[in-house]
């Protein structure tokens, strides 16, 4: 029996009523399965870091660890001490109130708290203009995509899903079969998002007014992350789902010796790497499975992060633990970025070959300029179209261009 998908789009600031669209979605293909037990890797040095209060969630801020406490957000400094981020502009008395969620915003942060929506700026947390509408909502998840005028927020609240761009909200409602309202929304690219609704994974295109099934029978989702190449990872009770920008879905099914599926409690992705917490182990995802390198006593959802230097941090119960997986090498322009540009970019951009605009990609002043470095990231990660280098010349993976992302997140060292 066919089911039909109804997408309702309403723009609150516009005068027109909601636009109702009925779409007959294609039946989704079964995910490509990648089965197997976790392989054992090298166990790094484990260190418990001092905290003044229990951590509730981990994220990254300018490539360094950020930790959410009950009503405070901390950043780990170079001496491995947690420093509380000031709230409000200098001289302004303000507090976030109880912190509910941390969300990635480029190299920065969004903080969802009882006092509203906050974002980082110059080492402080400032109240977002969107707080007027967000503060009253029970935000259960927030995902940020894009920059500048193209920045989009995908909010999941107690009343459903809303995409916000340029201060204008678009409500998204799904109705097909016995599926209820969406419980999670993640941005994929401009106007496009993934929604978890009941046990279904659905992609929506707000510009084209279409919606399509991506997967059925989805287990409970514990955490979500988006990779640098736009792949969305869903940590579930029965494995890790990975959906790339082409709509291809993989299921990494980690099993016990008796072939029972293991729950993935957390997932995070940054700088070309994907980490998962599964069956008490911290593991790095690979093409054919995952390699475990740390053990947890009490895994904590949204308690997993890897910083720009490559070190891994986990919330193990109430403890904040560092797993020394990094090399200690500080990424610099001369040592790391110039060789990358020379290997992959300058053959065209230094001469104008293949109709390329001429840039000196070995010039530190040029590449470190905020607007230009943002353009580099946009083209490498295929946030813009087409990606660079052109696909008929070379296809780079997030692992290939991670050095550029780490350099930017680490402060663009010369």
Beta strands, then each sheet from edge to edge (+ up, - down):
strand 1: 5-11
strand 2: 19-23
strand 3: 32-36
strand 4: 39-40
strand 5: 46-49
strand 6: 57-61
strand 7: 64-68
strand 8: 73-76
strand 9: 82-84
strand 10: 86-87
strand 11: 99-105
strand 12: 108-113
strand 13: 116-121
strand 14: 124-127
strand 15: 139-145
strand 16: 152-157
strand 17: 160-165
strand 18: 168-175
strand 19: 184-189
strand 20: 192-197
strand 21: 200-205
strand 22: 210-215
strand 23: 221-226
strand 24: 232-236
strand 25: 239-243
strand 26: 249-254
strand 27: 264-270
strand 28: 273-278
strand 29: 281-286
strand 30: 289-295
strand 31: 299-306
strand 32: 312-316
strand 33: 319-323
sheet 1: 2+ 1- 18+ 17- 16+ 15-
sheet 2: 3+ 26+ 25- 24+ 23-
sheet 3: 4+ 30+ 29- 28+ 27-
sheet 4: 5+ 33- 32+ 31-
sheet 5: 6+ 7- 8+ 9-
sheet 6: 10+ 14+ 13- 12+ 11-
sheet 7: 19+ 20- 21+ 22-
end
